[in-house]
Amino acid sequence: MIQISDKSQCCGCSACATVCPKGCIAMREDSEGFLYPVVDSARCIGCNLCQKVCPVLGQGRERKPLAVYAAKSRGEQVRNGSSSGGVFSLLAEKTIEEGGVVFGARFDENWDVVHGYTETEEGIAAFRGSKYVQSRIGRSFAEARRFLMAGRKVMFTGTPCQIAGLKDYLQKDYDGLLAVDVVCHGAPSPKVWRQYLNETAAGCGDGFRVKAVSFRDKAQGWKAYRFSMTLSKDKQGGEEAVATTLTLPSSENAYMNTFLSNLSLRPSCYACPAKAGKSCADITLGDFWGIGRVMPDFDDDRGCSVVLIYSPKGLQAFSGVACDRREAAYSDALQENSCIGKSTWMQPNRSFFFHEIRGGKSITEVWRKCSSLQLPDRIRRLVFQKFKI
C-alpha cells in the first residue's frame, strides 16, 4: 500500500485514491492545506495498484519537444480573457466541435479550485486563465476514462504532475486522449488561498463576498499583469448589489508574492517528478516570456503562448487550430521560462511562513515578516530556522 512518510514524495494527483478497487484511500488535507493519501489498512487487499500508478514512484524520462511555437489566438476576446495567447481555448473548441470533452481547473461556488469537465463551448470559459492554487482532481481521472472507453475524444489539461498521474492511472495510450499540461511554477496551498479570500472579504466590510477573480488581469498589458478581485454585497432589502474591485500589480499583492517567492508551494514542487517532458503530455502550454527579444514584431503585449509539442498526436491537434504562429527554438523558450525544465528552488523561510499562518497571522502580515530586511524580523526568522520556535 502507498504510505507517505516524506511529503516531498507526493504530488497530490489522487491517482492512487482513484485506482483503489476497494476505495480504501482517502485524500485528506494536512495542516498546510495540501491533500495526501490516507489508507484504511483494514480494507486494503495488498494489490499495490496505488504504488503502480504513482507518478513520483514511477517517473517518466525527460523529453525534448518535437517542435516549439510562439502562438496567439486571432480572437481578441479569447486572448484578453486568457493568461497568455489563448491557445488552450482553440484546442478546447476544436475538441468540443469534434464531439469531445474538455477537462480543466475551474473555481467552484466557494472559489476553491477544482477539476471538472465541459461538453459545450460555453463551458470552456471557466477553465480559461491561470488559477494559482492546487486543484482538487476528485474523480476527474475516472470520468476521463469513462468518456474514453465510450469512444469520446478527451482533452485533459492540468499541471505536469496531474497529467503524469492521469497517464499512470489509465495504463493505456488511448487514441482519443489529448493530454495537455501547463508550464508550472509550483502548486500553492488551497488553505492559504482560502485564508486570503476570507481576509480580503472581511477587509471590505460585513457582508462582502467574492464575485470574480483574475490572477492575470491584462488590462494594463500582458507583461505588467495584475491580480484583480471583485467583491459585492446586497443592499438592505436585497436590492442591487454594491461592488468593489481590488486590483494591484502582482509584485504588490501579498498572495501573489507568497506564490512567486516559493513560500506557499507544495513540498514536491521543489523536486517536481514531471517537468521537462516527463509528464508524457502531448502538448505543453505556457507564456512565451522573452518573445519581445526573440520575435519583436510578433509581440503586441496582449499575450503570447509558448507551445511545446511532444508527440505526433500533439502536432496533429495543434496543426488543426487557426492561430497566428511562429516556429521557435527550444533554447529561446527556456531562456526566460526556466520552469519548463527545472523545479523551483526551496524557500528557506517556507517553514516559518506556514508556522506563522497556523499561528493565526494574516497572509499580508506573514509576507511582510518573510520579506522584511529589518533586523528584528531577520533575527526572528533565523531563530525559527535554527530552533523551530
TORVEXPA-557045 format. One line per field, with one value per residue (C-alpha): residue number from 1; chain; x, y, z. Coordinates in Angstrom, 2 decimals, always signed. Layout:
residues N
i: (NUM/...)
ch: (A/...)
px: (X/...)
py: (Y/...)
pz: (Z/...)
This chain:
residues 389
i: (1/2/3/4/5/6/7/8/9/10/11/12/13/14/15/16/17/18/19/20/21/22/23/24/25/26/27/28/29/30/31/32/33/34/35/36/37/38/39/40/41/42/43/44/45/46/47/48/49/50/51/52/53/54/55/56/57/58/59/60/61/62/63/64/65/66/67/68/69/70/71/72/73/74/75/76/77/78/79/80/81/82/83/84/85/86/87/88/89/90/91/92/93/94/95/96/97/98/99/100/101/102/103/104/105/106/107/108/109/110/111/112/113/114/115/116/117/118/119/120/121/122/123/124/125/126/127/128/129/130/131/132/133/134/135/136/137/138/139/140/141/142/143/144/145/146/147/148/149/150/151/152/153/154/155/156/157/158/159/160/161/162/163/164/165/166/167/168/169/170/171/172/173/174/175/176/177/178/179/180/181/182/183/184/185/186/187/188/189/190/191/192/193/194/195/196/197/198/199/200/201/202/203/204/205/206/207/208/209/210/211/212/213/214/215/216/217/218/219/220/221/222/223/224/225/226/227/228/229/230/231/232/233/234/235/236/237/238/239/240/241/242/243/244/245/246/247/248/249/250/251/252/253/254/255/256/257/258/259/260/261/262/263/264/265/266/267/268/269/270/271/272/273/274/275/276/277/278/279/280/281/282/283/284/285/286/287/288/289/290/291/292/293/294/295/296/297/298/299/300/301/302/303/304/305/306/307/308/309/310/311/312/313/314/315/316/317/318/319/320/321/322/323/324/325/326/327/328/329/330/331/332/333/334/335/336/337/338/339/340/341/342/343/344/345/346/347/348/349/350/351/352/353/354/355/356/357/358/359/360/361/362/363/364/365/366/367/368/369/370/371/372/373/374/375/376/377/378/379/380/381/382/383/384/385/386/387/388/389)
ch: (A/A/A/A/A/A/A/A/A/A/A/A/A/A/A/A/A/A/A/A/A/A/A/A/A/A/A/A/A/A/A/A/A/A/A/A/A/A/A/A/A/A/A/A/A/A/A/A/A/A/A/A/A/A/A/A/A/A/A/A/A/A/A/A/A/A/A/A/A/A/A/A/A/A/A/A/A/A/A/A/A/A/A/A/A/A/A/A/A/A/A/A/A/A/A/A/A/A/A/A/A/A/A/A/A/A/A/A/A/A/A/A/A/A/A/A/A/A/A/A/A/A/A/A/A/A/A/A/A/A/A/A/A/A/A/A/A/A/A/A/A/A/A/A/A/A/A/A/A/A/A/A/A/A/A/A/A/A/A/A/A/A/A/A/A/A/A/A/A/A/A/A/A/A/A/A/A/A/A/A/A/A/A/A/A/A/A/A/A/A/A/A/A/A/A/A/A/A/A/A/A/A/A/A/A/A/A/A/A/A/A/A/A/A/A/A/A/A/A/A/A/A/A/A/A/A/A/A/A/A/A/A/A/A/A/A/A/A/A/A/A/A/A/A/A/A/A/A/A/A/A/A/A/A/A/A/A/A/A/A/A/A/A/A/A/A/A/A/A/A/A/A/A/A/A/A/A/A/A/A/A/A/A/A/A/A/A/A/A/A/A/A/A/A/A/A/A/A/A/A/A/A/A/A/A/A/A/A/A/A/A/A/A/A/A/A/A/A/A/A/A/A/A/A/A/A/A/A/A/A/A/A/A/A/A/A/A/A/A/A/A/A/A/A/A/A/A/A/A/A/A/A/A/A/A/A/A/A/A/A/A/A/A/A/A/A/A/A/A/A/A/A/A/A/A/A/A/A/A/A/A/A/A/A/A/A/A/A/A)
px: (+0.00/+1.08/+2.49/+3.68/+6.47/+8.17/+5.69/+8.03/+7.36/+3.66/+2.32/-1.33/-2.55/-5.11/-4.26/-3.77/-7.15/-8.90/-7.40/-8.00/-10.52/-11.73/-11.99/-9.87/-7.68/-8.93/-7.24/-7.05/-5.79/-2.79/-2.01/-0.55/-3.66/-2.35/-4.03/-2.27/-3.50/-4.56/-5.09/-7.62/-5.28/-8.11/-9.76/-6.58/-6.15/-2.49/-2.95/-0.34/-2.17/-1.77/+2.01/+1.94/+0.11/+2.14/+3.95/+6.58/+7.48/+7.40/+8.78/+8.93/+12.03/+12.91/+11.99/+12.73/+9.85/+9.46/+8.59/+8.23/+5.95/+5.07/+1.32/-1.64/-5.37/-6.80/-9.86/-9.12/-11.88/-10.45/-6.89/-7.85/-9.54/-6.58/-3.35/-1.14/-2.06/-5.36/-4.15/-5.85/-9.24/-8.54/-7.59/-10.60/-13.02/-11.72/-12.21/-15.81/-16.54/-15.43/-17.85/-15.26/-14.97/-12.58/-11.22/-9.57/-9.32/-12.12/-13.45/-16.35/-19.08/-16.74/-13.83/-11.88/-10.11/-11.37/-11.05/-14.11/-15.22/-17.39/-19.07/-20.01/-18.04/-19.68/-18.18/-14.61/-14.53/-14.48/-11.19/-9.60/-6.92/-4.39/-5.50/-2.58/-3.94/-3.52/-6.77/-8.68/-8.73/-11.61/-13.00/-11.80/-9.38/-12.16/-14.57/-12.00/-11.54/-15.30/-15.53/-12.51/-13.90/-17.14/-15.17/-15.28/-12.35/-10.96/-8.69/-7.35/-5.43/-3.55/-0.19/+2.63/+2.20/-1.56/-1.02/+1.59/-0.89/-3.62/-1.36/-0.23/-3.82/-5.06/-2.25/-3.11/-2.42/-5.95/-6.09/-8.82/-6.85/-5.06/-3.02/-2.08/-0.04/+1.00/+4.35/+4.13/+5.95/+4.52/+1.23/+0.22/-1.71/-5.53/-5.63/-3.54/-5.86/-8.99/-7.48/-6.55/-10.09/-11.60/-9.21/-9.83/-13.62/-13.51/-11.33/-14.06/-16.66/-19.53/-21.45/-18.97/-18.38/-16.14/-17.74/-14.76/-11.03/-8.27/-4.73/-3.54/-5.53/-4.06/-5.89/-2.54/-0.68/+0.41/+3.86/+2.53/-0.28/-2.20/-4.14/-7.79/-10.73/-14.30/-16.42/-20.04/-22.81/-26.56/-28.13/-30.67/-33.85/-31.99/-31.81/-28.98/-25.51/-22.72/-19.48/-15.85/-12.86/-9.43/-6.54/-2.80/+0.36/+1.34/+4.52/+2.37/-0.18/+0.57/-0.93/+0.89/+4.12/+3.90/+3.37/+6.04/+8.63/+8.00/+6.72/+3.30/+4.14/+3.63/+6.80/+7.00/+7.23/+10.86/+11.75/+8.99/+8.63/+7.07/+8.87/+10.92/+8.51/+8.39/+4.62/+4.09/+1.84/+1.22/+1.41/+2.72/+1.31/+2.65/+3.76/+6.42/+8.32/+11.05/+9.10/+9.89/+13.57/+13.22/+10.49/+9.86/+7.47/+5.28/+4.94/+1.98/+1.91/-1.54/-0.26/+1.77/+1.74/+4.68/+3.52/+5.77/+4.78/+5.87/+4.02/+2.62/-0.84/+0.08/+1.36/-1.87/-4.04/-2.12/-1.98/-5.76/-6.34/-6.43/-3.97/-1.01/+2.13/+5.88/+8.25/+10.86/+13.96/+13.60/+16.51/+14.60/+11.59/+13.76/+15.76/+13.14/+10.90/+13.15/+10.09/+9.65/+12.55/+13.57/+11.90/+11.58/+14.06/+13.19/+12.45/+14.42/+11.55/+8.88/+8.53/+8.45/+5.71/+3.41/+4.23/+3.04/-0.07/-1.00/-0.48/-3.33/-1.36/-2.76/-1.28/-0.24/+1.41/+3.30/+4.50/+5.82/+7.66/+9.15/+10.35/+11.37/+15.02/+14.60/+16.91/+14.21/+12.40/+15.63/+16.58/+13.12/+13.41/+16.92/+15.93/+12.99/+15.15/+17.65/+15.37/+11.90/+10.39)
py: (+0.00/+3.58/+5.25/+8.85/+9.32/+12.14/+14.71/+15.80/+12.35/+13.03/+15.47/+15.07/+13.92/+11.48/+8.67/+6.26/+7.08/+6.82/+3.45/+1.69/-1.15/-1.11/+2.65/+2.50/+5.52/+8.99/+12.29/+14.36/+17.86/+18.37/+21.40/+23.27/+22.71/+20.05/+16.73/+13.42/+9.83/+8.11/+4.34/+2.34/-0.63/-2.84/-2.73/-2.86/-6.11/-5.52/-5.23/-2.42/-0.66/+2.58/+2.27/+1.27/+4.46/+6.88/+9.39/+10.00/+6.33/+5.64/+8.77/+9.17/+10.12/+13.65/+14.53/+17.41/+18.70/+17.73/+21.34/+24.68/+27.54/+31.06/+31.37/+33.62/+33.47/+35.74/+36.31/+39.29/+38.46/+34.98/+36.25/+39.05/+36.51/+34.13/+34.28/+34.17/+33.71/+31.81/+28.54/+26.44/+27.78/+27.00/+23.39/+23.05/+24.45/+22.02/+19.11/+20.16/+20.62/+17.02/+15.75/+15.55/+16.51/+19.05/+18.73/+21.58/+23.57/+25.95/+27.77/+26.21/+28.15/+28.80/+29.93/+26.75/+25.38/+22.01/+19.91/+19.38/+18.90/+20.50/+19.24/+22.71/+25.65/+27.92/+25.83/+26.40/+29.92/+28.56/+26.75/+29.75/+31.71/+30.71/+29.51/+29.77/+27.20/+23.42/+22.00/+19.04/+16.29/+14.47/+11.80/+13.50/+10.70/+8.11/+10.35/+10.87/+7.10/+6.61/+9.01/+7.44/+3.93/+5.17/+6.30/+10.03/+12.35/+13.85/+16.85/+16.77/+19.79/+20.09/+20.57/+18.21/+16.02/+15.77/+14.70/+12.16/+10.84/+10.58/+8.68/+6.27/+5.75/+4.97/+2.46/+2.72/+5.21/+5.98/+7.33/+9.75/+11.39/+14.71/+15.34/+19.00/+20.25/+23.77/+25.30/+25.18/+27.37/+25.28/+24.45/+26.87/+25.80/+25.81/+26.65/+29.78/+30.76/+30.29/+32.35/+35.12/+35.19/+35.41/+38.14/+40.19/+39.94/+40.84/+43.83/+45.24/+45.14/+42.97/+41.04/+41.29/+38.17/+37.35/+37.69/+37.45/+36.68/+37.15/+36.13/+37.51/+40.65/+42.04/+45.39/+47.18/+44.67/+41.04/+41.69/+44.03/+41.68/+42.44/+40.50/+41.57/+40.61/+41.89/+41.69/+42.66/+42.69/+43.23/+46.39/+46.15/+44.59/+42.53/+45.35/+45.99/+44.78/+47.11/+46.05/+46.93/+45.83/+45.43/+45.41/+45.51/+44.74/+41.17/+42.45/+44.35/+41.62/+39.52/+36.28/+36.51/+37.33/+34.22/+32.16/+33.75/+33.70/+29.93/+30.25/+28.65/+25.75/+22.04/+20.24/+18.08/+21.19/+21.73/+18.40/+18.07/+14.49/+15.53/+18.52/+18.57/+16.36/+13.66/+14.03/+12.30/+15.16/+15.61/+19.40/+21.84/+25.39/+28.46/+32.06/+32.81/+35.16/+36.89/+36.92/+40.62/+39.76/+36.72/+37.99/+41.68/+42.05/+39.24/+40.84/+43.17/+42.83/+41.23/+37.70/+35.09/+31.36/+29.01/+25.71/+22.69/+19.68/+16.28/+13.76/+13.25/+13.47/+16.88/+18.02/+16.96/+18.68/+21.97/+21.99/+21.88/+25.16/+28.58/+30.93/+33.16/+31.10/+31.18/+28.26/+28.89/+27.32/+25.35/+27.33/+30.59/+29.22/+28.12/+31.31/+33.32/+30.45/+28.01/+26.35/+24.42/+22.18/+22.98/+22.84/+25.97/+26.49/+25.76/+28.96/+28.94/+30.76/+28.30/+26.54/+29.91/+31.06/+28.11/+28.29/+31.89/+31.11/+28.31/+30.79/+32.94/+35.66/+37.20/+36.46/+40.09/+40.21/+36.95/+38.04/+41.25/+39.26/+36.88/+39.62/+42.25/+43.27/+44.89/+43.40/+42.17/+40.30/+38.80/+37.61/+36.11/+34.12/+32.93/+31.82/+29.88/+28.18/+27.09/+26.13/+25.90/+28.15)
pz: (+0.00/-0.50/+2.59/+2.66/+5.19/+3.24/+1.95/-0.81/-2.34/-3.02/-5.61/-4.58/-8.00/-6.48/-8.92/-6.01/-4.47/-7.84/-8.81/-5.47/-6.15/-2.54/-2.19/+0.94/+0.10/+1.01/+0.11/+3.29/+3.87/+6.13/+8.32/+5.33/+3.24/+0.83/+0.08/+0.85/+0.62/+3.84/+3.64/+5.64/+6.13/+7.42/+3.99/+1.90/-0.11/-0.94/-4.72/-4.85/-7.68/-5.72/-5.93/-9.60/-10.64/-8.50/-10.78/-8.10/-7.64/-11.38/-13.02/-16.79/-18.73/-19.73/-23.31/-25.61/-27.74/-31.38/-32.19/-30.41/-31.41/-30.37/-30.93/-30.26/-30.91/-33.58/-31.41/-29.16/-26.66/-26.11/-25.83/-23.43/-21.17/-21.28/-19.32/-22.41/-26.08/-25.85/-27.43/-24.74/-25.84/-29.50/-28.74/-26.44/-29.01/-31.62/-29.20/-28.47/-32.19/-32.75/-30.10/-27.36/-23.70/-22.14/-18.58/-16.72/-13.49/-12.52/-9.49/-7.58/-5.79/-2.84/-5.07/-4.35/-7.43/-8.62/-11.76/-13.87/-17.47/-20.10/-23.26/-24.52/-25.93/-23.36/-20.58/-21.79/-20.32/-16.75/-17.46/-19.17/-17.30/-14.65/-11.22/-8.84/-6.39/-6.44/-7.81/-6.42/-9.05/-7.37/-9.73/-12.93/-13.86/-13.62/-15.54/-18.30/-18.62/-18.80/-21.76/-23.48/-23.11/-24.67/-27.72/-26.95/-27.53/-24.33/-23.89/-20.34/-19.06/-15.79/-14.17/-15.23/-12.13/-12.74/-16.35/-15.23/-12.66/-15.29/-17.70/-14.98/-13.86/-17.38/-18.04/-21.73/-24.50/-25.71/-29.26/-28.23/-25.41/-25.91/-22.75/-22.27/-19.34/-18.41/-17.60/-13.80/-11.30/-8.46/-6.73/-3.94/-0.85/-1.08/+2.63/+2.11/-0.77/+1.36/+4.15/+1.73/+0.32/+3.79/+4.89/+1.75/+2.02/+5.72/+4.94/+2.67/+5.44/+6.63/+4.00/+1.15/-0.90/-3.84/-7.29/-9.67/-9.53/-12.08/-11.22/-14.56/-15.39/-18.63/-18.60/-18.41/-20.57/-20.56/-19.12/-16.40/-15.38/-12.20/-9.57/-9.55/-7.38/-7.46/-4.30/-3.73/-1.19/-1.40/-0.11/+2.67/+1.42/-1.16/-3.70/-6.15/-5.21/-4.19/-5.88/-5.36/-7.39/-5.87/-8.31/-7.69/-9.63/-8.80/-7.15/-4.61/-3.85/-0.75/-2.10/-5.41/-3.62/-1.43/-4.60/-6.77/-3.97/-3.46/+0.12/-0.31/-2.65/-2.13/-0.87/-4.02/-6.20/-5.21/-6.86/-9.43/-10.74/-14.06/-15.58/-18.79/-20.69/-18.02/-17.70/-21.08/-22.21/-25.91/-25.63/-23.03/-22.91/-21.16/-21.57/-24.14/-21.89/-23.87/-27.13/-27.48/-27.62/-29.89/-32.25/-31.52/-34.45/-33.04/-29.60/-29.04/-25.19/-25.25/-24.62/-26.46/-25.78/-25.92/-27.41/-26.89/-28.99/-27.67/-29.84/-33.36/-31.80/-30.39/-33.78/-35.45/-32.85/-32.98/-36.78/-36.83/-34.97/-36.62/-34.92/-35.62/-35.04/-35.50/-35.07/-32.37/-30.84/-27.61/-26.16/-26.72/-24.86/-21.94/-21.58/-19.69/-18.58/-16.74/-15.13/-18.37/-17.38/-13.80/-10.42/-8.33/-5.52/-1.91/+0.02/+3.31/+5.03/+3.91/+7.28/+9.04/+6.66/+7.42/+11.15/+11.26/+9.19/+11.61/+14.43/+13.13/+11.36/+8.20/+4.78/+4.37/+7.80/+7.29/+3.85/+5.40/+8.07/+5.50/+3.17/+5.72/+5.90/+9.31/+11.93/+14.39/+11.59/+10.26/+13.75/+14.29/+11.05/+11.85/+15.35/+13.92/+11.30/+13.91/+16.79/+15.14/+17.79)
